């Protein structure tokens, strides 16, 4: 199965970021709320992250070449790592802007219309965020899913800011505007950490999820009545593509053609288990030969060396 181009979803994210930046800055100029200003800064990070994601997805979708024989799929992990770093940077900018407002609180103006404008921006982020998360999971793209979750975090923090402004308006506690902005920043830091952690795990060649590995072993166990054994089942995920490798042990009396035909069938069955591109590597060995058990792990245990 070939990977589908996901760039159209990133274009949508870029358009949403531009629209929400404009709306939130307008709301900030109307109200003077540092909470709304912090929200606009996060949308600026969304725009930068979306542009980075577009570049990385374009790179990830390039076909394999002589220098990158396994493809460029891991470029997606760099995108989400960069996005996580930008999120953390934005959080510190928000805190830097909020501290003076806590020390020297300022009255808010035009709160009603400012809130309405900010709600409109949040509605855009909510719609686009849900689209990105849905299609990120459907296409096994960490970049789309990360961008979508970032937008959803933007929605949650926007709601927090709006609640804070409402409390300020009702109670008259102007200091709450800066306090809420710092709360937003701390939430953003957590999101950035999660994205960077997930990217690091992907770059470290983490296995595919356990439920997906169980699918593979179940499919392989169905061939045991044909005197088939297997070992050295290893998996990893690189962006949208999954890699599966294993050693298949068959009776030595089988002809090369018979063994090849059976292995081809097994590889096809494994690929059909997933709706994402899967590369399957198999190594055929005679079940009777003791040497076949020397390469169960990633390093060959050969007694002759």
Order of alpha helices (4+ residues) and beta strands (2+ residues): alpha-alpha-alpha-alpha-alpha-alpha-alpha-beta-beta-alpha-beta
